[in-house]
Amino acid sequence: MPKRKNLFFSLIILLLFVSCEKNERPTEVAAVTEDTIDGCAEDDSLADSLSETLLPLMALPARELSIKVNAANFTAAQNVKIKAAASLLEKVVNSYEFREKVLDFQYLGQSQFASTNLSNNNVYQKIMTGKEQLSLVEDKTLNLELRPYYTWRSVVAYTTPQSTQVNFNTKYLNYYTAADIAKTIMHEWLHKIGFNHDYNVTSRRPYSVPYGIGEIVKTLARTL
């Protein structure tokens, strides 16, 4: 009998030990799982792969509109500034952010621009065709002839519907940043593809396509 009792108690102790092992294992697995989840969120290799996958999307549509600015009779320093602005403008208009800001532009609480019946999407699509009114060619290129002039008046630049030329007041060009020049180029070119604004200062003029998109270009250009 003593041997049987000892054998019985030994079996009980063994079962209790095994039971404790089974209860501990899920706790250990849960701890490992939690650590793994936390580790994945901070994993550098995963962050790199995500950036490689997601960042190119921010550049959509990529380089669809080319910028060709023919600048004549400017000084060497002015030409450098114009060239830098044209390069900056090309990056801006071919960015995802530019497209989204044009599509989301608001006037009077609605997605629209002043002084046009086109929807925001149609405004964007028209820009990306690159079709100037005097050429009627959808070459996906912003073509602009830039010429210098000077006046003490507060006119940054001007053009006429009958000409491909835009006159840039050197009073402003000489101290403008590349972002400012890019804004002016875009504003004047938008006239070339048919967008206008009120001649006099009105409450809606800043929300017209030339002024509204000009400001979008300047804002985005400052981030590059």
C-alpha positions in Angstrom: 0.0 0.0 0.0 2.7 2.6 0.9 4.2 2.0 -2.6 0.8 2.5 -4.2 0.3 5.7 -2.2 3.7 7.0 -3.2 3.0 6.2 -6.8 -0.4 7.9 -6.6 1.0 11.1 -5.1 3.8 11.2 -7.6 1.3 11.0 -10.5 -0.7 13.9 -8.9 2.5 16.1 -8.6 3.5 15.3 -12.2 0.0 16.3 -13.5 0.1 19.5 -11.6 3.5 20.3 -13.0 2.4 19.6 -16.6 -0.7 21.7 -16.0 1.4 24.7 -14.9 3.6 24.4 -18.0 0.5 24.5 -20.2 -0.8 27.6 -18.5 2.5 29.4 -18.8 3.1 28.8 -22.5 0.2 30.9 -23.8 1.4 33.9 -21.7 4.9 33.5 -23.2 3.4 33.4 -26.7 1.2 36.4 -26.1 4.2 38.4 -24.9 6.2 37.4 -28.0 3.4 38.4 -30.3 2.9 41.8 -28.7 6.7 42.5 -28.9 6.6 41.5 -32.6 3.8 43.9 -33.4 5.4 46.8 -31.7 8.7 46.0 -33.4 7.1 45.9 -36.9 5.8 49.4 -36.5 9.3 50.7 -35.8 11.2 48.5 -38.3 13.5 50.6 -40.5 13.4 48.2 -43.4 9.6 48.2 -43.5 9.6 52.0 -43.3 12.0 52.1 -46.2 9.8 49.8 -48.3 6.7 51.8 -47.5 8.4 55.0 -48.5 9.5 53.5 -51.8 6.0 52.3 -52.4 4.1 55.4 -51.3 6.2 58.4 -52.0 6.1 58.1 -55.9 2.3 58.5 -55.6 2.8 62.0 -54.3 4.4 62.9 -57.7 1.4 61.9 -59.8 0.8 62.7 -62.5 4.6 62.7 -63.2 6.0 65.3 -65.5 3.0 65.6 -67.9 3.4 69.3 -68.6 6.7 70.6 -69.9 7.7 74.3 -69.3 9.4 76.2 -72.2 10.0 79.8 -71.4 11.8 81.8 -74.2 13.4 84.7 -72.3 15.1 87.3 -74.4 16.9 90.6 -73.6 17.2 90.0 -69.9 20.5 90.3 -68.0 22.5 87.2 -67.2 21.3 87.4 -63.5 17.7 87.8 -64.6 18.0 84.8 -66.9 19.3 82.6 -64.1 16.3 83.6 -62.0 13.9 82.9 -64.8 15.4 79.5 -65.6 15.3 78.5 -61.9 11.6 79.6 -61.7 10.7 77.6 -64.9 12.3 74.5 -63.5 10.5 75.0 -60.2 7.2 75.5 -62.0 7.6 72.3 -63.9 8.0 70.4 -60.6 5.0 72.0 -59.1 2.4 71.6 -61.9 3.4 67.9 -62.3 2.9 67.1 -58.6 0.1 65.3 -56.9 -0.3 68.3 -54.5 -0.9 70.7 -57.3 -3.6 68.6 -58.8 -5.3 68.2 -55.4 -5.2 71.9 -54.6 -6.7 72.8 -58.0 -9.5 70.2 -57.6 -10.2 71.3 -54.0 -10.1 75.1 -54.7 -13.1 76.8 -53.0 -15.0 79.9 -54.0 -18.2 80.9 -52.1 -18.1 77.7 -50.2 -18.1 75.5 -53.3 -15.4 73.7 -55.3 -15.1 76.2 -58.1 -13.1 79.2 -59.4 -14.5 82.6 -60.1 -14.9 84.0 -63.6 -15.2 80.6 -65.3 -18.0 78.1 -65.9 -15.6 75.2 -66.0 -15.4 72.7 -63.1 -12.2 72.5 -61.1 -11.4 69.2 -62.8 -11.9 70.7 -66.3 -9.7 73.6 -65.3 -7.0 71.2 -64.4 -7.4 69.1 -67.5 -7.2 72.2 -69.7 -4.0 73.3 -68.0 -2.4 69.9 -68.6 -3.1 69.9 -72.3 -0.8 72.9 -72.8 -3.1 74.2 -75.6 -2.6 78.0 -76.0 -5.4 79.9 -77.8 -3.0 81.2 -80.5 -1.6 77.8 -81.3 -4.5 75.4 -80.7 -2.0 72.5 -80.3 -2.3 70.1 -77.4 1.4 69.6 -77.0 1.4 69.3 -73.2 3.8 72.2 -73.0 3.6 75.6 -71.4 5.1 77.9 -74.1 5.8 81.4 -73.1 7.8 84.3 -74.7 9.0 86.5 -71.9 10.4 90.0 -72.5 11.6 92.7 -70.0 10.1 96.2 -69.6 10.1 98.7 -66.8 7.5 100.9 -65.2 7.3 102.5 -61.8 3.6 101.5 -61.7 2.4 98.5 -59.7 2.0 96.2 -62.7 4.1 93.0 -62.4 3.5 91.8 -65.9 1.1 92.1 -68.8 0.1 90.5 -72.1 -2.5 90.9 -74.9 -4.8 88.3 -76.4 -3.2 88.9 -79.9 0.4 88.1 -78.8 2.3 85.2 -77.5 4.6 87.6 -75.6 4.4 88.4 -71.9 6.1 91.5 -70.6 7.7 91.2 -67.1 8.3 94.4 -65.1 12.0 94.3 -64.1 11.1 96.5 -61.1 9.7 93.3 -59.6 11.7 90.7 -61.3 15.0 92.0 -59.8 13.9 91.2 -56.2 11.4 88.4 -56.8 12.1 84.9 -55.5 11.9 81.9 -57.9 8.5 81.1 -56.3 7.3 84.6 -57.1 8.5 84.4 -60.7 6.9 80.9 -61.1 3.6 82.4 -59.9 3.8 85.2 -62.4 4.7 83.0 -65.3 1.8 80.7 -64.5 -0.6 83.6 -64.0 0.2 85.1 -67.4 0.2 81.8 -69.2 -3.3 81.0 -67.9 -4.4 84.1 -69.8 -2.9 82.5 -72.9 -5.1 79.4 -72.6 -8.3 81.5 -72.1 -8.7 82.3 -68.4 -9.4 85.8 -67.3 -10.2 87.9 -64.3 -11.8 91.2 -63.4 -9.6 94.1 -64.5 -10.4 96.2 -61.4 -9.9 95.0 -57.8 -13.0 93.1 -56.8 -13.8 90.6 -54.1 -13.9 87.7 -56.6 -10.7 88.5 -58.5 -8.4 86.6 -56.1 -10.5 83.5 -56.8 -10.2 83.6 -60.5 -8.1 80.9 -62.3 -5.0 83.1 -62.9 -4.9 84.5 -59.4 -6.1 81.4 -57.6 -3.7 79.0 -59.3 -0.9 81.5 -59.3 -1.1 81.4 -55.5 -1.2 77.7 -55.5 2.0 77.6 -57.5 3.7 80.1 -55.2 2.7 78.2 -52.1 3.9 74.8 -53.4 7.0 76.3 -54.9 8.1 77.5 -51.5 8.1 73.9 -50.2 10.6 72.7 -52.8 
